[in-house]
Amino acid sequence: MKWLLRYISSSIGKKHVMALTGMALFGFLLTHLAGNFLYFLGPEIFNKYAHALTSSPLIYPAEIGLITIFVIHIIFAFWTQSDNKSARKQAYAVPLAEEHAKLSSSFMLLTGIWIILFVIIHVGGIKFGSYIPYDLAGEEIRDLYQTVSTYFKTPGTIIFYVVSMVILGVHLNHAFWSAHQSVGLSHRKYTPILKGLSIAIAIGLASGFILVVFAAALSKGAA
């Protein structure tokens, strides 16, 4: 057990934990976006999916696991940033590459804080938002389709979500590339490919979520 504590306390160990938890969160984002795309298929399919998801006995263990991974990722992000600040105070002359890495870490922390605030607002507005009943073959379930459609009818909400998704995309681009470096996949031949792949994935994911936002904003949900 001591070896594990020493490992995760080391610089490389922290990077590996950040990379692994980040990849897990990225996997969640992919599945979440896939579920969101069911919005385009109409209220019946979207509400049926949402009801099946929230009524599953696995939902609470899954949410606890997701929150745990998210919290670990946040803790290690602040821990890494704290180490960078300490190192900066101890060194009078810092190599350019090292200084760039520290600036990148600070940038990631700031965008990460924005994402945390976004998640809190998003969960409060959607998961714990208004309950609108929907009849599904004689069974009353939550009309999440209408809830989402109504939620994205104010310009402020739309702008906040679009800005947040852009920030998420920037965060993902840097995180995806850093994760590959942390696990030793940096290579002269493949580095340009990995960088391009990071940008493409970040743009694709952010654009996907933004597309759902605009679809909801233009829907016939109540204003």
C-alpha positions, 0 to 999 in steps of 0.5 A: 500500500505504501508503494501505491501512496508513494507512486500517486504522490510522485510527479509522474504518478499524479500525471497518470492519475489525471490521465486515467480519470480524465479518460474515464470522464471523456468516456462519459462525455461520449456516452452522454452526447450519444444519449443527447443525440436521441433528442433529434428523434423526438419526445417519445424516444428521448423520454423513453431513453431518459426514463430507462436510464434514470429508473435503472438500479445501476444509476446510483452506483454509476453516479457515485462512481462518476462523482468519485472519478470527477472529485479525484480528477479535481483533487489531483488537478489542484495538487499538481497546481500547488506543486507547480507553485512551490517549484516556481518559488524555489527556482530563480531561473526556470527553463522555457519548456518548464515555464510553458508547462506550468502556464498550461497547468494554470490554464487547465485549472482555470478552464476546469473551474469553469467546467465545475461551475457549469456542471453544477448549474447544468445538473441543477437546471436539467436533472433537478429542473421542472417535472413535466409529466409525459404519458408513455403507453399509459405510464406517467414518466418525466417529459425530459424532452419538454424540460430541455426544450423549455430550458434553452429558450432564454438567450442567457442560457444559450450563450452560457452553454455555448461558451461553456462547450467551447471552454470544454473543447479547449480543455479536452484538446489540451487534456487529450494531448497531455494524457497521451504524453503522460502514458508515453505515447509522444513520438516524433512521427506520431505527435502531429497525428495525435495533436490533430486527433486531439483537436478533431475530437475536442471540436467534434464533442463540443460541436455536438453538444452545441448542436443539441443546445440550438436544436432545443432552442429552436424547438416548439417547447414552451418559451 
